[in-house]
Amino acid sequence: MAPDPERRLLGELIDASHLMSMQQIPTAVAEYAGGAGFRDVLIYVVDLQQNVLRLLTGRDEDPPGADDAVAELRIEGTLAGRAFQNVEPVQGQSADAGTDLWWVPLLDGTERIGVMRATAGHGDENAQRTLRRLAGLVALLIVSKTPHSDTYARLVRTQSMTVSAEMQWRLMPPLTFANDRMVIGAALEPAYKLGGDAFDYGLAGDIVHLSVFDAMGHNTTSGLTANLAVAVCRNSRLQGAGLVETGQAIEEVLTRQFDSGGFVTGVLAELNTRTGLLSWTNHGHPPPVVIRGGRWVTTLECAPACPLGTGLGDIADLCQEQLEPGDRILLYTDGIIEARNAQGQEFGLHRFVDFIIRHNAGGLPVPETLRRLVRSILDHHSGRLDDDATVLLLEWHGPRGSSDPSTKEALQIT
């Protein structure tokens, strides 16, 4: 039996993708989608700061329709931006009365890559489903080609980047991850001038590991310090070390490397996603915050040890807290709350937590809440930060989670 058009489209594109470069993706997608009845297919990827969507084209051969396309679309105030923000397809106005125009989010798991535009036959009941699946495959193709594509790296940048920021972005995991038990979201600025901030997370069975670091200074050396701290943290946990032992390992490596001249503050944490037991150590860092039931419940105080890399040999206390389903944990660096406006007023911890709570009430997905948080902090500081600002948010759904969550439900703060 011959495969249906959707299966043929996806299968042929997968077969062709193995020897495909990033530059060839737009033309290939437009060609194979055209065979399934979709026209004017264009791919837009989000920039590093998630302000605009930029048209992905091939250097030598652009996809059909690219000549008439807008090369850059704002996320605020556009249909493409709405699809990106809400993680849902949006139907637009087609120039041809016989077709429907669709904007579909490009998702790698739950990481927002951009959006795809396409037109389908008017009233095609299967179009939205097929375009969702095609967009999912396109996102996977883009991500698979990204590590060796300078084309993509240049496209998603709107300004030049410092060497320190280059190191940080190459180091850190995706800004979003979700499964049936939890959602993780992260945001950090200034995107092109990152100094010593870094975050990390990793899932092993029921345990998710979290860490946030803030290195002394705001230059290449601080970037190296933060990179080294993350590398030691990963190396230690992969060898089965606990949080206290991991902190000691970071302390030893940083002290040996920098002779007590480079240190980081940080929080190392792990959550048992089956039981909800949160464990953490604090190394001279702002304490985590728990939000429960739409209100700020507590700041997780734990006697802080000295920053890592000071050579003082301080051993951190291991602290624990039992979470409830729906709890949200905020790890952050001081740049989030210490950003000052022209009058010298700090953004502040209360405003930071209140922002998360208010946008929770508005039902926005986690990554969109954090994107808007960064915009708010930048507006407070006249568009420019003097220090790195990083936030890592985890929402725990509970031990059972949702048996079959949709992408939007997985990302949603509920």
Secondary structure, DSSP 4 states (H G I P E B T S, - for coil): -PPPHHHHHHHHHHHHHTT--GGGHHHHHHHHHHHTT-EEEEEEEE-TTSSEEEE---SS-PPTTGGGS-SEEESTTSHHHHHHHHTS-EEE--SSTTEEEEEEEEEETTEEEEEEEEEEETT-TTHHHHHHHHHHHHHHHHHHHGGG-HHHHHHT-SS---HHHHHHHHHS--SEEE-SSEEEEEEEE-TTS--SEEEEEEEETTEEEEEEEEESSSSHHHHHHHHHHHHHHHHHHHTT--HHHHHHHHHHHHHHHHTTS--EEEEEEEEETTT-EEEEEEESSPPPEEEETTEEEEE-----BPPBTSSS---PPPEEEE--TT-EEEEE-HHHHH-B-TT--B--HHHHHHHHHHHHHTT-BHHHHHHHHHHHHHHHTTT--SS-EEEEEEEE--SS--SS--HHHHHB--
